[in-house]
Amino acid sequence: MNERFIAFTNRLNKNFKHFSKLMRKQNIDAYRIYDKDIPEFPFAVDIYGDSRVIYEYHTPHKNIADEERQNAVLSVCMATDCTQDKVHYKVRQKQKGDEQYQKTGILGEDLIVSENGIPFWVNLDKYLDTGLFLDHRNTRLRIKNEAMGKRFLNLFAYTGSFTVYAAKGGAIYSETVDLSNAYCEWAKRNFKLNNINTKQHIIIRENVLEYIQQTQKQFDLIVIDPPSFSNSKKMTNSFDIQRDHVLLIKQAMKLLSPNGVLYFSNNLRTFKLANEISEKYNIKDISAQSVPIDFRNKKIHRCWQIKHFQAALK
Ligand SMILES: C[S@@+](CC[C@H](N)C(=O)[O-])C[C@H]1O[C@@H](n2cnc3c(N)ncnc32)[C@H](O)[C@@H]1O
């Protein structure tokens, strides 16, 4: 291995020892051990059970050569005690449209990882993302803790992980909405894996923007975690979180019962919550609690708890 990578290997090893112990105690198989800790090594490294994922952060000014990539893989193997076939290498570039959700062309292998004792299907090759967004682990647990006896709505649901937690926490009914057939199927497999009844917990393949205008139902707990931008062929208009969040939140608040709670989150660095929303509803920024301890980048997402004002008076 190149000498330059010794610092990277040492940091990985130190973090792996620390986080593997911490996460084992909590029954968590999937977590981050390296998050661009050393600027010279612009990677994130995640553990998924016996497998590892390296994300290379592409910077326009610096191209990472194949040899450097190979060195990064060797460092991960040495530091976390695994063989090279267990390491999955991905390049994170600025995405256009819904590119992030397109297939990579590699089929990969479906694996099960557990989080707080709850199993999920992941695939470390098929798409850029794995099926489980690790930065939402804390919010998933929060949903489980708040779900008892509630009607739950999961918008932009991806593989349905928030709903799995809600059902495990005792939600009596739920709707899980996503535009993608592939992710609705994946959600279905996660429900099956967790013995969740799909008559009580319904998966809907639809454009959220149309769904929220049409549904007449009321929910007590809602999660909205949209992409920053989406222009899928299945949509008539594009979706832009900065431009469209006011309408989205206002529509969703109409579906929220008077004492209900809505969680709204997104990953857009430059995102500003409109004054209209903070004035109209009872808002709390919970990002300091929602970003997990293993994410050094505390700006990975922002998350707000939103309630009707009258709920606070009761
Ligand atoms: C950031 S991911 C959501 C992550 C998810 N909340 C979680 O924590 O697992 C975005 C998801 O939004 C879906 N999506 C994008 N535009 C949509 C739309 N207009 N209506 C419904 N789903 C949409 C994508 O298919 C993708 O699954």
The ligand as a Tripos MOL2 file, in Angstrom:
@<TRIPOS>MOLECULE
LIG
   27    29     1     0     0
SMALL
NO_CHARGES

@<TRIPOS>ATOM
      1 C1        -34.6840   10.7990   -0.8890 C.3       1 LIG1
      2 S1        -35.5520    9.3660   -1.4120 S.3       1 LIG1
      3 C2        -36.5910    9.1990   -0.0290 C.3       1 LIG1
      4 C3        -35.9170    8.5150    1.1400 C.3       1 LIG1
      5 C4        -36.8880    7.8600    2.1090 C.3       1 LIG1
      6 N1        -37.7650    8.8330    2.7110 N.3       1 LIG1
      7 C5        -36.1480    7.0600    3.1720 C.2       1 LIG1
      8 O1        -35.7290    7.6320    4.1870 O.co2     1 LIG1
      9 O2        -35.9200    5.8710    2.9720 O.co2     1 LIG1
     10 C6        -36.5930    9.9820   -2.6460 C.3       1 LIG1
     11 C7        -37.6990    9.0360   -3.1650 C.3       1 LIG1
     12 O3        -38.6620    9.8710   -3.7780 O.3       1 LIG1
     13 C8        -39.2360    9.2050   -4.8960 C.3       1 LIG1
     14 N2        -39.8560   10.2480   -5.7290 N.ar      1 LIG1
     15 C9        -39.2750   11.2300   -6.4500 C.ar      1 LIG1
     16 N3        -40.1970   12.0640   -6.9590 N.ar      1 LIG1
     17 C10       -41.4100   11.6000   -6.5450 C.ar      1 LIG1
     18 C11       -42.7490   12.0340   -6.7210 C.ar      1 LIG1
     19 N4        -43.0450   13.1340   -7.4130 N.pl3     1 LIG1
     20 N5        -43.7430   11.3330   -6.1220 N.ar      1 LIG1
     21 C12       -43.4630   10.2120   -5.4140 C.ar      1 LIG1
     22 N6        -42.2100    9.7690   -5.1950 N.ar      1 LIG1
     23 C13       -41.1990   10.4460   -5.7560 C.ar      1 LIG1
     24 C14       -38.0910    8.4240   -5.4960 C.3       1 LIG1
     25 O4        -38.5960    7.3190   -6.2480 O.3       1 LIG1
     26 C15       -37.3180    7.9990   -4.2270 C.3       1 LIG1
     27 O5        -37.7420    6.7400   -3.7790 O.3       1 LIG1
@<TRIPOS>BOND
     1     1     2 1
     2     2     3 1
     3     2    10 1
     4     3     4 1
     5     4     5 1
     6     5     6 1
     7     5     7 1
     8     7     8 2
     9     7     9 1
    10    10    11 1
    11    11    12 1
    12    11    26 1
    13    12    13 1
    14    13    14 1
    15    13    24 1
    16    14    15 ar
    17    14    23 ar
    18    15    16 ar
    19    16    17 ar
    20    17    18 ar
    21    17    23 ar
    22    18    19 1
    23    18    20 ar
    24    20    21 ar
    25    21    22 ar
    26    22    23 ar
    27    24    25 1
    28    24    26 1
    29    26    27 1
@<TRIPOS>SUBSTRUCTURE
     1 LIG1         1 GROUP 0 **** ****
